[in-house]
C-alpha cells in the first residue's frame, strides 16, 4: 500500500460532512487546514456554497470523531 494515499490495497475512507458556520474563503481555509493536520488525512476539501467537507483519511490513524473535533476546534460545527 502507498504510504501517502493508500492507493494500493485500500485503506482509505471517504466521508462527506455538512459544516455550519462557514461563510467565506477564510472559513474554508481554516477548516481544511485543521482537518489536514490530523494523522492519516490525505485530503480535505470544503465546498463553501454547499457547506460540505469531503475528507479522504486512514481510519486507523484518525477517526470521524477526531475530524469532528478538529472542525469544532477551528470554530465550526459538523451537523
N, CA, C and O of each residue as an XYZ file, in Angstrom:
316
protein
N       0.837     -1.186      0.000
C       0.000      0.000      0.000
C       0.880      1.248      0.000
O       1.910      1.303      0.673
N       0.464      2.216     -0.748
C       1.169      3.501     -0.783
C       1.012      4.186      0.575
O      -0.108      4.309      1.072
N       2.090      4.623      1.169
C       2.030      5.257      2.489
C       1.427      6.655      2.429
O       0.993      7.182      3.453
N       1.394      7.255      1.257
C       0.847      8.605      1.139
C      -0.653      8.606      0.977
O      -1.357      9.333      1.679
N      -1.154      7.793      0.052
C      -2.590      7.863     -0.249
C      -3.335      6.562     -0.035
O      -4.565      6.558     -0.096
N      -2.647      5.455      0.215
C      -3.324      4.186      0.410
C      -3.896      3.610     -0.868
O      -4.798      2.773     -0.820
N      -3.385      4.047     -2.016
C      -3.983      3.679     -3.300
C      -3.804      2.213     -3.667
O      -4.560      1.701     -4.493
N      -2.855      1.536     -3.097
C      -2.632      0.125     -3.427
C      -3.076     -0.742     -2.261
O      -2.361     -0.875     -1.268
N      -4.252     -1.327     -2.385
C      -4.719     -2.212     -1.340
C      -5.742     -1.605     -0.406
O      -6.007     -2.164      0.658
N      -6.314     -0.496     -0.768
C      -7.376      0.093      0.047
C      -6.823      0.854      1.229
O      -5.688      1.329      1.205
N      -7.644      0.966      2.276
C      -7.219      1.666      3.475
C      -7.647      3.107      3.528
O      -7.334      3.799      4.497
N      -8.359      3.593      2.513
C      -8.788      4.987      2.507
C     -10.296      5.053      2.705
O     -11.064      4.475      1.935
N     -10.706      5.767      3.750
C     -12.121      6.036      3.964
C     -12.423      7.417      3.404
O     -11.593      8.324      3.468
N     -13.626      7.561      2.853
C     -14.053      8.841      2.299
C     -15.369      9.216      2.960
O     -16.306      8.419      3.002
N     -15.428     10.445      3.477
C     -16.660     10.923      4.092
C     -16.991     12.313      3.573
O     -16.121     13.045      3.102
N     -18.262     12.654      3.669
C     -18.732     13.982      3.306
C     -19.589     14.467      4.463
O     -20.571     13.822      4.830
N     -19.217     15.605      5.035
C     -19.893     16.158      6.204
C     -20.464     17.535      5.899
O     -19.912     18.274      5.084
N     -21.552     17.873      6.542
C     -22.105     19.221      6.469
C     -21.539     20.009      7.643
O     -21.543     19.540      8.781
N     -21.048     21.223      7.350
C     -20.417     22.046      8.376
C     -21.123     23.399      8.442
O     -21.266     24.085      7.430
N     -21.561     23.772      9.643
C     -22.209     25.065      9.860
C     -21.182     26.124     10.229
O     -20.156     25.832     10.843
N     -21.480     27.368      9.840
C     -20.678     28.499     10.267
C     -19.679     29.010      9.249
O     -19.081     30.065      9.459
N     -19.480     28.299      8.160
C     -18.520     28.738      7.146
C     -19.198     29.751      6.217
O     -20.256     29.476      5.651
N     -18.576     30.920      6.070
C     -19.178     31.967      5.248
C     -18.250     32.556      4.196
O     -18.705     33.256      3.292
N     -16.939     32.276      4.306
C     -16.003     32.926      3.386
C     -14.805     32.013      3.119
O     -14.717     30.914      3.666
N     -13.897     32.475      2.284
C     -12.705     31.679      1.951
C     -11.790     31.474      3.154
O     -11.081     30.471      3.233
N     -11.804     32.425      4.093
C     -11.014     32.238      5.317
C     -11.554     31.039      6.095
O     -10.781     30.224      6.599
N     -12.874     30.933      6.193
C     -13.509     29.801      6.878
C     -13.116     28.489      6.194
O     -12.749     27.518      6.855
N     -13.199     28.478      4.872
C     -12.842     27.302      4.077
C     -11.413     26.874      4.380
O     -11.149     25.701      4.645
N     -10.500     27.826      4.340
C      -9.086     27.535      4.575
C      -8.850     27.042      6.006
O      -8.044     26.137      6.220
N      -9.537     27.623      6.975
C      -9.355     27.239      8.380
C      -9.797     25.794      8.615
O      -9.111     25.037      9.302
N     -10.937     25.415      8.049
C     -11.447     24.052      8.221
C     -10.528     23.054      7.520
O     -10.167     22.030      8.098
N     -10.153     23.349      6.282
C      -9.273     22.439      5.545
C      -7.940     22.261      6.262
O      -7.446     21.139      6.369
N      -7.356     23.340      6.750
C      -6.062     23.276      7.437
C      -6.167     22.446      8.722
O      -5.287     21.634      9.009
N      -7.228     22.647      9.483
C      -7.405     21.916     10.743
C      -7.531     20.419     10.501
O      -6.939     19.617     11.224
N      -8.293     20.047      9.494
C      -8.511     18.627      9.222
C      -7.272     17.995      8.587
O      -6.914     16.865      8.920
N      -6.629     18.703      7.695
C      -5.417     18.162      7.046
C      -4.285     17.925      8.034
O      -3.385     17.130      7.761
N      -4.314     18.599      9.173
C      -3.261     18.437     10.182
C      -3.381     17.119     10.942
O      -2.449     16.728     11.645
N      -4.505     16.434     10.815
C      -4.707     15.174     11.519
C      -3.890     14.055     10.872
O      -3.706     14.042      9.655
N      -3.404     13.120     11.684
C      -2.669     11.979     11.131
C      -3.565     11.155     10.208
O      -4.726     10.898     10.528
N      -3.030     10.752      9.083
C      -3.762      9.883      8.175
C      -4.710     10.576      7.222
O      -5.320      9.918      6.379
N      -4.854     11.900      7.334
C      -5.731     12.621      6.411
C      -4.951     12.903      5.133
O      -3.899     13.541      5.159
N      -5.485     12.418      4.013
C      -4.838     12.590      2.717
C      -5.391     13.786      1.958
O      -4.684     14.421      1.176
N      -6.680     14.089      2.200
C      -7.314     15.208      1.507
C      -8.473     15.717      2.345
O      -9.187     14.947      2.987
N      -8.643     17.035      2.325
C      -9.786     17.686      2.965
C     -10.165     18.852      2.070
O      -9.358     19.752      1.840
N     -11.394     18.838      1.564
C     -11.830     19.863      0.624
C     -13.213     20.366      1.000
O     -14.166     19.595      1.113
N     -13.303     21.682      1.194
C     -14.567     22.328      1.527
C     -15.221     22.838      0.250
O     -14.570     23.446     -0.600
N     -16.518     22.578      0.134
C     -17.356     23.193     -0.901
C     -18.165     24.254     -0.168
O     -19.176     23.949      0.466
N     -17.715     25.492     -0.257
C     -18.298     26.575      0.530
C     -19.780     26.799      0.234
O     -20.566     26.885      1.178
N     -20.208     26.899     -1.046
C     -21.641     27.107     -1.295
C     -22.518     25.973     -0.747
O     -23.631     26.221     -0.282
N     -22.026     24.744     -0.802
C     -22.798     23.600     -0.316
C     -22.631     23.383      1.187
O     -23.372     22.605      1.789
N     -21.651     24.074      1.797
C     -21.354     23.929      3.231
C     -20.963     22.496      3.572
O     -21.363     21.963      4.607
N     -20.170     21.872      2.683
C     -19.753     20.494      2.921
C     -18.233     20.381      2.977
O     -17.499     21.217      2.450
N     -17.800     19.325      3.631
C     -16.391     18.987      3.761
C     -16.220     17.543      3.335
O     -16.844     16.648      3.904
N     -15.373     17.307      2.332
C     -15.038     15.948      1.914
C     -13.653     15.624      2.463
O     -12.719     16.417      2.348
N     -13.542     14.437      3.065
C     -12.272     14.030      3.666
C     -11.924     12.617      3.223
O     -12.759     11.716      3.292
N     -10.691     12.426      2.770
C     -10.121     11.110      2.498
C      -9.115     10.855      3.612
O      -8.195     11.649      3.812
N      -9.284      9.743      4.347
C      -8.418      9.518      5.502
C      -8.257      8.034      5.802
O      -9.036      7.194      5.352
N      -7.234      7.748      6.566
C      -6.957      6.396      7.044
C      -7.582      6.295      8.439
O      -7.104      6.921      9.385
N      -8.636      5.513      8.558
C      -9.382      5.413      9.819
C      -8.586      4.718     10.919
O      -9.005      4.725     12.076
N      -7.450      4.121     10.578
C      -6.611      3.525     11.624
C      -5.749      4.589     12.295
O      -5.142      4.336     13.336
N      -5.696      5.788     11.694
C      -4.875      6.869     12.247
C      -5.703      8.006     12.820
O      -5.293      8.629     13.799
N      -6.852      8.290     12.238
C      -7.772      9.316     12.743
C      -9.191      8.801     12.544
O      -9.482      8.088     11.583
N     -10.064      9.174     13.466
C     -11.446      8.722     13.411
C     -12.373      9.859     12.974
O     -11.962     11.015     12.874
N     -13.612      9.504     12.722
C     -14.622     10.517     12.416
C     -14.732     11.501     13.573
O     -14.877     12.703     13.351
N     -14.666     11.007     14.798
C     -14.720     11.897     15.963
C     -13.537     12.860     15.987
O     -13.691     14.018     16.376
N     -12.354     12.394     15.575
C     -11.178     13.273     15.501
C     -11.421     14.401     14.494
O     -11.072     15.556     14.741
N     -12.020     14.051     13.366
C     -12.303     15.047     12.325
C     -13.314     16.067     12.837
O     -13.131     17.271     12.660
N     -14.376     15.584     13.472
C     -15.393     16.489     14.027
C     -14.781     17.416     15.076
O     -15.099     18.604     15.127
N     -13.910     16.870     15.901
C     -13.251     17.678     16.939
C     -12.364     18.756     16.314
O     -12.344     19.891     16.790
N     -11.637     18.413     15.259
C     -10.777     19.391     14.588
C     -11.611     20.526     13.998
O     -11.224     21.691     14.083
N     -12.748     20.188     13.403
C     -13.648     21.209     12.854
C     -14.167     22.095     13.977
O     -14.201     23.319     13.845
N     -14.569     21.479     15.077
C     -15.092     22.211     16.230
C     -14.028     23.152     16.803
O     -14.314     24.309     17.111
N     -12.806     22.649     16.941
C     -11.727     23.465     17.488
C     -11.340     24.614     16.562
O     -10.768     25.609     17.006
N     -11.655     24.474     15.270
C     -11.407     25.564     14.318
C     -12.517     26.618     14.388
O     -12.405     27.682     13.779
N     -13.591     26.319     15.135
C     -14.656     27.299     15.336
C     -15.915     27.039     14.532
O     -16.752     27.929     14.385
N     -16.057     25.832     14.011
C     -17.207     25.487     13.174
C     -17.867     24.226     13.724
O     -17.337     23.607     14.647
N     -19.016     23.838     13.171
C     -19.747     22.702     13.728
C     -20.204     21.754     12.626
O     -20.817     22.166     11.641
N     -19.888     20.469     12.818
C     -20.382     19.425     11.929
C     -21.808     19.103     12.364
O     -22.075     18.869     13.542
N     -22.722     19.096     11.385
C     -24.130     18.771     11.697
C     -24.566     17.496     11.019
O     -25.714     17.077     11.171
